[in-house]
């Protein structure tokens, strides 16, 4: 078969147009996700103003680059209300979530990861709205959580539903979903590049990412950041002194910081999921559990109020070298506990923001220790707070690449890249079996979504002739349409074929006769066997050519419910049968190449055999 001379050109043009359309949709998703991030930011500020400030008189400081949206009230601090407020918020949030969208409970990033891997990127339309309101209530009443989880699920939900409304494929829906997630995170944390890379990296636990979504996510994140910045300004989230990496000798203290961060990064998931599992076993309605968690959060907040809500002010102060070693360690431990109680009980919120506070507090404490011991070597203890916030989340979430960039963008400081990369990679390597995102899969090969795509790609690039080359055989015997049934039976007995090609005049292929059809005829009309000829049993032949892909061949087997295909080639304007491809051939390849591989075994044939075996429908016999 000769390819059309412009086939490759047409294929490239179609791919270009499809990809261009997808990028355009990603820009649309970015604009909507940017507006969603702005709406959630305003909603969270309003909740804090009305509840934490307006009712409890508690006004925690925030990051220097984030201008307060509302003026502070004059209400004095009420510790009793501050104690009860997280439980009240947990109760309202729990009722809202479990009544309308149970999948919006907990930290939303895990839900987005699960949707990508297991649900073809499908997220219900109501989830982003429920998540936004529930998370704003949770954090606005003092619950310890972050903005990353809610905005990840909000952006992902918007992207998923836009793809659903447009009737896009599962692959395109997953791409828009991830683009929306990256856009939301990039906008609300003012870190567009990191948001895009985070959405591609957070899907996997090991050093892996989703390359096909990087470009769409970057475009979407740029548009979202531009939309958000047009409303709330272009400042970095945090302000930092002019931190710099001055000498390789500083890597010694940073090595100690990396070890401390590794211990914290290992402890954080253990505490979080330990408390989460305890709440799961608790014998009470799920909607009530966030209120119980909130009550415990309020008790901790009575003693360490910095552990409530987002807590970014702690990190901002640590950059300035403020606080004591014991105070920062206490805040780190309390923040780990209150976050686990808030989100682990079923409250709505993320875990990135608290991780930033915990890591910044631990880093600030280590910096103060080394500053007091070697002030000439560590003149700026606040630099350790910045490196610590990156290293801690890298260790706990297994996202070293995006975290390095995210902290640099959030602070506007790129002069500590060397120690940040050093501590992030050290924490990542030391904390391998524990992650705060339990829905992460090890690598792309473990993702059901990618397995289907990888298998299809391999099958589309594997020809029928490649399979025949692994199992050479003689051209199959054929019979004419006038051949008597007893002769046909003899041909089956001598040839060992599961079917016989049937030819007419001038050896033109007219169909096929199967051994199963012969058996059924003999059992029902044995007395007429000598009168029956092949023409009475022939059925249309399902054919493929040697240059067709294995994907096409298997699709034909499935479409026509056939276990064998005739491999033909054109000779003298006629189709000549050169081989018979059966499901048994494919199974035999698996047996030969996997169960009893020859030595040495080519890696390509192993991969091919695994792919083929995974594609086979259940119940197909090995020898048919």
C-alpha positions in Angstrom: 0.0 0.0 0.0 1.5 3.3 -1.1 1.1 6.3 1.3 -0.5 9.5 0.0 2.4 11.9 -0.8 0.9 14.6 1.4 -0.2 12.3 4.2 2.5 13.4 6.6 1.9 17.0 5.8 -1.8 16.6 6.5 -1.1 14.8 9.7 1.3 17.5 10.9 -1.2 20.2 10.0 -4.0 18.5 11.9 -1.8 17.9 14.9 -0.8 21.6 14.8 -4.3 22.8 14.6 -5.5 20.5 17.4 -2.6 21.5 19.7 -3.2 25.1 18.9 -6.9 24.8 19.8 -5.9 23.1 23.0 -3.5 25.9 23.9 -6.2 28.4 23.2 -8.5 26.6 25.6 -5.7 26.5 28.2 -5.6 30.3 27.9 -9.3 30.5 28.5 -9.0 28.1 31.5 -6.2 30.4 32.8 -8.4 33.5 32.6 -11.2 31.7 34.4 -8.9 30.1 37.0 -7.3 33.6 37.6 -10.7 35.0 38.3 -11.5 32.0 40.5 -8.2 32.6 42.5 -9.1 36.2 42.9 -12.6 35.3 44.1 -11.3 32.8 46.6 -8.6 35.3 47.8 -11.3 37.9 48.4 -13.6 35.3 50.0 -10.9 34.2 52.4 -10.0 37.8 53.3 -13.7 38.5 54.0 -14.1 35.4 56.2 -11.0 36.4 58.2 -12.3 39.9 58.6 -15.8 39.0 59.7 -14.9 36.0 61.9 -11.4 36.0 63.2 -11.1 39.7 63.5 -14.8 40.7 63.8 -15.8 38.1 66.3 -12.6 37.0 68.1 -10.5 40.1 67.7 -7.6 38.0 66.5 -5.6 39.7 63.7 -2.6 37.5 62.7 0.0 39.2 60.6 0.4 38.1 57.0 3.1 38.2 54.3 4.4 41.6 53.6 3.6 41.5 49.9 -0.1 40.9 50.5 -2.0 44.1 51.1 -5.0 43.6 53.6 -8.3 43.8 51.8 -10.2 45.1 54.8 -9.4 47.5 57.6 -8.9 46.0 61.0 -11.7 46.3 63.6 -11.2 47.7 67.1 -12.5 44.6 68.8 -10.3 43.3 71.6 -9.0 39.8 71.6 -11.5 37.3 73.1 -9.7 34.0 73.9 -13.0 32.2 74.6 -14.4 33.0 71.2 -11.0 32.2 69.6 -11.2 28.8 71.3 -14.7 28.0 70.0 -14.4 29.6 66.6 -12.5 26.7 64.8 -15.0 24.2 66.0 -17.9 26.3 64.7 -16.2 26.7 61.4 -15.5 23.0 61.3 -19.2 22.2 61.9 -20.4 24.6 59.2 -17.8 23.4 56.7 -18.5 19.7 57.5 -22.2 20.1 56.9 -21.6 22.0 53.7 -19.1 19.5 52.3 -20.7 16.2 53.2 -24.2 17.4 52.2 -23.2 18.8 48.7 -19.8 17.4 47.7 -18.0 14.9 49.9 -15.0 14.8 47.6 -14.3 18.4 48.6 -13.2 17.4 52.1 -9.5 17.3 53.1 -6.7 18.8 51.1 -8.0 19.2 47.5 -4.7 18.5 45.8 -5.0 14.8 46.5 -8.5 14.8 45.0 -7.2 16.5 41.8 -4.3 13.9 41.6 -6.8 11.1 42.0 -9.1 12.6 39.3 -6.2 12.7 36.9 -5.0 9.2 37.4 -8.2 7.3 38.0 -11.2 9.3 36.7 -10.0 10.7 33.3 -9.9 14.2 34.8 -13.6 14.3 35.7 -14.6 16.6 38.6 -18.2 17.5 39.3 -19.2 21.1 38.5 -20.3 21.8 42.1 -16.9 20.9 43.7 -15.0 24.1 43.0 -17.7 26.2 44.5 -18.2 24.0 47.5 -14.5 23.8 48.1 -14.0 27.6 47.9 -16.8 28.3 50.4 -15.9 25.5 52.8 -12.1 26.3 52.8 -12.8 30.0 53.4 -15.0 29.2 56.3 -12.4 26.7 57.7 -9.4 29.1 57.5 -11.5 32.2 58.3 -12.5 30.7 61.6 -8.9 29.8 62.6 -8.6 26.3 61.1 -5.0 25.6 60.2 -4.9 25.0 56.4 -3.4 26.4 53.3 -4.7 27.9 50.1 -3.0 25.5 47.7 -5.4 22.6 48.2 -8.6 24.6 47.7 -7.3 26.6 44.7 -5.8 23.4 43.2 -9.2 21.7 43.3 -11.0 24.9 42.2 -8.7 25.4 39.2 -8.7 21.7 38.3 -12.5 21.6 38.6 -12.9 24.6 36.3 -10.6 23.1 33.7 -12.3 19.7 33.9 -15.8 21.1 33.5 -14.9 23.3 30.6 -13.5 20.2 28.8 -16.7 18.4 29.6 -19.0 21.1 28.3 -17.0 21.1 25.1 -17.1 17.4 24.7 -13.3 16.9 24.6 -11.5 13.6 24.9 -10.3 12.2 28.2 -6.7 13.1 27.4 -7.7 16.7 26.6 -9.8 16.9 29.7 -6.9 15.7 31.9 -4.7 18.4 30.2 -7.1 21.2 30.9 -7.6 19.9 34.4 -3.9 20.1 35.2 -3.6 23.4 33.4 -6.4 24.8 35.6 -4.7 23.4 38.8 -1.4 25.0 37.8 -3.0 28.3 36.9 -4.8 28.6 40.2 -1.7 27.8 42.3 0.5 30.1 40.1 -2.0 33.0 40.5 -2.7 32.9 44.2 0.9 32.3 45.3 2.2 34.8 42.6 4.4 32.1 41.2 3.4 31.3 37.6 6.3 29.1 36.5 6.3 27.1 39.8 2.5 26.7 39.7 2.8 25.1 36.2 5.7 22.8 37.1 4.1 21.9 40.4 0.9 20.7 38.7 3.1 18.4 36.4 5.4 17.2 39.2 3.0 16.6 42.1 1.3 13.7 40.2 4.2 11.4 41.0 6.2 10.4 44.1 9.5 9.6 42.5 11.6 11.9 40.3 9.1 12.1 37.5 6.6 14.6 36.0 4.0 14.8 33.3 5.8 16.4 30.3 2.8 16.7 28.0 1.0 19.1 30.4 3.9 21.5 31.1 3.5 23.8 28.1 -0.3 24.0 28.4 0.0 24.6 32.2 2.6 27.3 31.7 0.4 29.2 29.3 -2.6 28.8 31.5 -0.6 29.9 34.6 0.7 33.0 32.8 -2.9 34.1 31.9 -4.1 33.3 35.4 -1.2 35.2 37.1 -1.8 38.2 34.8 -5.5 38.2 35.6 -4.9 37.9 39.4 -2.1 40.5 39.3 -4.3 43.0 37.5 -6.7 42.9 40.4 -4.4 42.6 43.5 -1.0 43.9 42.3 2.3 42.4 41.2 4.3 42.2 44.4 5.9 39.0 45.5 4.0 37.3 48.3 6.9 37.8 50.8 9.5 40.5 51.3 13.0 39.3 52.2 16.3 41.1 53.0 19.0 40.8 50.4 19.9 37.2 51.3 22.9 35.8 49.4 25.0 32.7 49.2 28.5 33.9 49.8 30.8 30.9 50.4 30.7 27.1 50.1 31.5 26.9 53.8 27.8 27.8 54.4 26.8 24.4 53.0 27.9 22.9 56.3 25.1 24.6 58.3 22.7 24.0 55.4 23.6 20.3 55.6 22.4 20.3 59.2 19.3 22.2 58.1 18.7 19.5 55.5 18.8 16.8 58.1 16.4 18.6 60.4 14.1 19.2 57.4 14.2 15.5 56.5 13.2 14.6 60.1 10.3 17.1 59.9 9.3 16.0 56.4 9.1 12.4 57.5 7.2 13.3 60.7 4.6 15.5 59.0 2.9 12.8 56.9 3.0 10.3 59.7 1.3 12.7 62.2 -1.2 13.9 59.5 -2.3 10.4 58.4 -2.1 9.0 61.9 -4.7 11.6 63.0 -6.7 11.2 59.8 -6.9 7.5 60.4 -8.0 8.1 64.0 -10.8 10.3 62.9 -11.9 7.8 60.3 -12.4 5.2 63.1 -14.2 7.6 65.3 -17.8 6.5 65.7 -19.7 9.6 64.7 -21.1 11.2 61.6 -18.5 12.4 59.1 -20.0 15.9 59.0 -19.4 16.3 62.8 -15.8 15.2 62.8 -14.4 18.6 61.5 -16.1 20.3 64.5 -14.3 17.9 66.9 -11.0 18.6 65.1 -11.7 22.3 65.3 -12.3 22.1 69.1 -8.8 20.5 69.5 -7.4 23.2 67.2 -8.9 25.9 69.4 -7.3 24.3 72.5 -3.9 24.4 70.9 -4.5 28.0 69.7 -5.1 29.2 73.2 -1.5 28.6 74.0 0.1 29.1 70.5 -2.2 31.4 68.5 0.4 31.5 65.7 -0.6 28.0 64.8 -4.1 29.1 63.7 -5.3 29.9 60.2 -2.6 30.4 57.4 0.2 31.7 59.7 2.3 33.3 57.0 3.2 36.1 59.3 5.4 33.7 61.2 7.6 33.1 58.2 7.7 36.9 57.4 9.0 37.6 60.8 11.5 34.7 60.6 13.0 36.3 57.5 13.9 39.3 59.7 15.5 37.0 62.3 12.8 37.6 64.8 11.8 35.1 67.4 13.6 32.6 69.6 14.7 29.1 68.9 12.2 27.6 71.3 9.4 29.7 70.1 10.0 28.8 66.5 10.2 25.1 67.3 7.0 25.3 69.3 5.2 27.0 66.4 6.5 24.4 64.0 5.2 21.5 66.2 1.9 23.2 67.0 1.3 24.0 63.3 2.0 20.4 62.4 -0.6 19.3 65.0 -3.3 21.9 64.2 -3.0 21.2 60.4 -3.4 17.5 61.0 -6.4 18.1 63.2 -8.1 20.6 60.8 -7.6 18.8 57.5 -7.3 15.2 58.9 -10.6 15.5 60.6 -12.3 16.3 57.2 -12.0 20.0 57.2 -11.4 21.7 53.9 -8.0 23.2 53.2 -4.5 22.6 51.8 -1.2 21.4 53.3 1.3 23.5 51.3 0.7 26.7 53.3 1.2 25.0 56.7 4.3 23.2 55.3 5.7 26.6 54.4 5.2 27.9 57.9 6.6 24.7 59.5 9.6 24.7 57.3 10.2 28.4 57.7 10.0 28.0 61.5 12.4 25.1 61.6 14.8 26.9 59.2 14.6 30.0 61.3 15.4 28.1 64.5 18.4 26.4 62.9 19.6 29.7 61.5 19.4 31.3 64.9 21.4 28.5 66.4 24.2 28.8 63.9 24.1 32.6 64.0 24.7 32.5 67.8 27.5 30.1 67.4 29.2 31.3 64.2 27.8 34.8 63.4 30.5 35.4 60.8 29.6 32.2 58.8 25.8 32.8 59.3 25.2 36.5 59.4 21.6 36.3 58.3 19.6 33.6 60.1 16.5 34.6 58.1 18.1 33.0 55.0 17.7 29.6 56.7 14.0 30.3 57.1 13.6 30.8 53.4 15.6 27.7 52.5 13.8 25.7 55.2 10.3 26.5 53.8 11.4 25.1 50.4 13.3 22.1 51.8 10.5 21.0 54.1 7.8 20.9 51.4 10.1 19.3 49.0 10.7 16.5 51.5 7.1 16.1 52.5 5.5 16.4 49.1 8.3 15.0 46.8 8.3 18.0 44.5 11.9 19.3 44.6 12.0 21.0 41.3 8.9 23.1 41.5 9.4 23.9 45.2 12.8 25.5 44.5 11.2 27.8 41.9 8.1 28.4 43.9 9.9 29.7 47.0 12.1 31.9 44.8 9.1 33.4 43.1 7.1 33.8 46.3 10.0 35.8 47.9 11.4 37.5 44.8 14.8 36.3 45.9 16.9 34.1 43.5 20.2 34.5 45.3 19.8 31.4 47.5 19.2 28.9 44.7 22.3 26.9 45.5 21.5 26.2 49.2 17.8 25.8 48.3 18.5 23.2 45.7 21.0 21.5 48.1 18.5 21.3 51.0 15.5 20.4 48.7 17.4 17.5 47.1 18.7 16.3 50.4 15.3 16.3 51.9 13.8 14.6 48.9 16.4 11.8 48.9 16.1 11.2 52.7 12.3 11.1 52.8 11.4 8.6 50.1 8.6 6.4 51.5 6.5 9.1 53.1 4.5 11.8 51.3 1.8 14.2 52.3 -0.1 13.4 49.1 -1.2 9.7 49.3 -2.7 9.7 45.8 0.7 10.2 44.2 1.8 7.3 42.1 5.5 6.3 41.9 6.0 7.1 38.2 4.2 7.7 34.9 4.2 4.0 34.1 2.1 3.3 37.2 -0.7 5.7 36.1 -3.7 4.0 34.6 -4.3 7.1 32.5 -0.8 7.0 31.0 -0.7 3.2 30.7 -3.6 3.3 28.2 -2.0 6.1 26.3 1.5 4.4 26.3 0.0 1.1 25.2 -2.0 2.7 22.3 1.1 4.6 21.2 3.2 1.5 21.1 0.6 -0.5 19.3 0.2 2.3 16.7 3.9 2.1 16.0 4.1 -1.7 15.9 3.3 -3.3 12.5 1.7 -6.7 11.9 4.9 -7.7 10.1 6.8 -7.2 13.4 4.7 -9.8 15.0 5.0 -12.2 12.1 8.8 -11.8 12.2 8.8 -13.1 15.8 6.9 -16.2 14.7 7.8 -17.1 11.1 5.4 -19.4 9.3 4.6 -20.9 5.9 1.8 -19.3 3.8 -1.5 -20.9 4.9 -3.1 -23.6 2.8 -6.3 -22.5 1.1 -9.3 -24.3 -0.4 -11.6 -23.4 -3.3 -15.3 -22.7 -2.7 -16.2 -26.0 -4.4 -14.1 -28.2 -2.1 -16.2 -30.9 -0.4 -16.4 -30.9 3.4 -14.4 -34.1 4.0 -11.5 -32.7 2.1 -11.8 -29.5 4.1 -11.7 -31.6 7.3 -8.5 -33.3 6.0 -6.9 -30.0 5.3 -7.6 -28.9 8.9 -6.2 -32.1 10.3 -3.0 -31.9 8.2 -2.4 -28.2 8.4 -3.2 -27.4 12.1 -4.8 -24.1 11.1 -7.7 -22.6 12.9 -9.2 -21.3 9.6 -8.8 -21.8 5.9 -8.8 -19.0 3.2 -11.4 -19.7 0.5 -10.7 -18.8 -3.1 -12.9 -18.5 -6.1 -12.2 -18.2 -9.8 -8.7 -17.0 -10.7 -7.7 -17.6 -7.0 -9.7 -14.5 -5.9 -10.2 -14.5 -2.1 -13.9 -14.8 -1.3 -13.9 -15.5 2.4 -12.8 -17.9 5.1 -14.0 -21.1 6.7 -13.3 -21.8 10.3 -12.8 -25.1 12.0 -15.5 -24.3 14.5 -18.0 -24.0 11.6 -17.0 -27.4 10.2 -17.4 -29.0 13.7 -20.9 -27.5 14.1 -21.9 -28.7 10.6 -20.7 -32.2 11.2 -22.5 -32.5 14.5 -25.8 -31.3 13.0 -25.7 -32.6 9.4 -23.2 -35.5 9.4 -25.3 -37.5 6.9 -25.0 -34.7 4.3 -21.3 -34.2 4.8 -20.4 -35.4 1.3 -22.9 -33.0 -0.3 -21.7 -29.9 1.5 -18.9 -27.8 -0.1 -16.9 -24.9 1.3 -19.1 -22.3 -0.3 -21.9 -23.4 2.1 -19.7 -22.5 5.1 -17.8 -19.5 4.0 -18.0 -16.3 5.9 -16.5 -12.9 5.0 -12.8 -12.7 5.6 -11.4 -10.0 8.0 -8.1 -9.0 6.6 -5.1 -6.8 7.4 -1.9 -6.0 5.5 1.5 -6.5 6.9 2.2 -2.8 7.1 -0.9 -2.0 9.2 -0.4 -1.3 12.9 -1.1 -3.9 15.6 -3.6 -1.4 17.0 -5.6 -1.6 13.8 -5.4 -5.4 13.8 -6.6 -5.7 17.4 -9.3 -3.2 16.7 -10.6 -5.4 13.9 -10.5 -8.5 16.1 -12.6 -6.7 18.6 -15.0 -5.1 16.1 -15.7 -8.4 14.2 -15.5 -10.6 17.3 -12.8 -12.6 15.5 -9.9 -14.5 16.9 -8.0 -14.6 13.6 -7.2 -12.3 10.8 -5.9 -13.0 7.3 -2.7 -11.1 6.5 -2.9 -10.3 2.8 -0.8 -8.5 0.2 -1.8 -7.3 -3.3 -0.4 -9.5 -6.2 -1.5 -9.0 -9.8 -4.5 -7.0 -8.6 -5.6 -9.8 -6.3 -5.3 -10.2 -2.5 -2.9 -13.0 -1.7 -3.1 -14.5 1.8 0.5 -14.7 3.2 -0.3 -15.5 6.9 -3.0 -15.9 9.5 -2.7 -13.8 12.6 -4.5 -15.3 15.6 -5.1 -14.4 19.2 -3.1 -17.6 19.9 -0.1 -16.1 18.1 -0.2 -13.1 20.3 -0.5 -15.2 23.4 2.3 -17.4 22.2 4.6 -14.4 21.8 3.9 -13.5 25.4 4.8 -17.1 26.5 8.0 -17.1 24.4 9.2 -13.6 25.2 8.2 -13.3 28.8 7.7 -16.7 30.4 10.6 -18.5 28.6 12.7 -15.7 27.1 15.7 -16.7 25.0 19.2 -15.4 26.0 20.0 -12.7 25.5 16.5 -11.2 25.3 16.0 -8.0 23.3 14.4 -5.4 25.6 12.1 -4.2 22.8 10.4 -7.5 22.4 9.8 -7.8 26.1 8.1 -4.5 26.2 6.1 -5.4 23.1 5.0 -8.7 24.5 3.9 -7.0 27.8 1.9 -4.5 25.9 0.2 -7.1 23.7 -0.7 -9.3 26.7 -2.3 -6.3 28.5 -4.4 -5.5 25.4 -5.9 -9.0 25.0 -9.5 -9.4 26.0 -10.1 -11.7 28.9 -11.0 -15.3 28.1 -9.1 -15.6 24.9 -7.5 -19.0 24.6 -3.7 -19.4 24.2 -3.9 -21.9 21.5 -6.8 -20.8 19.4 
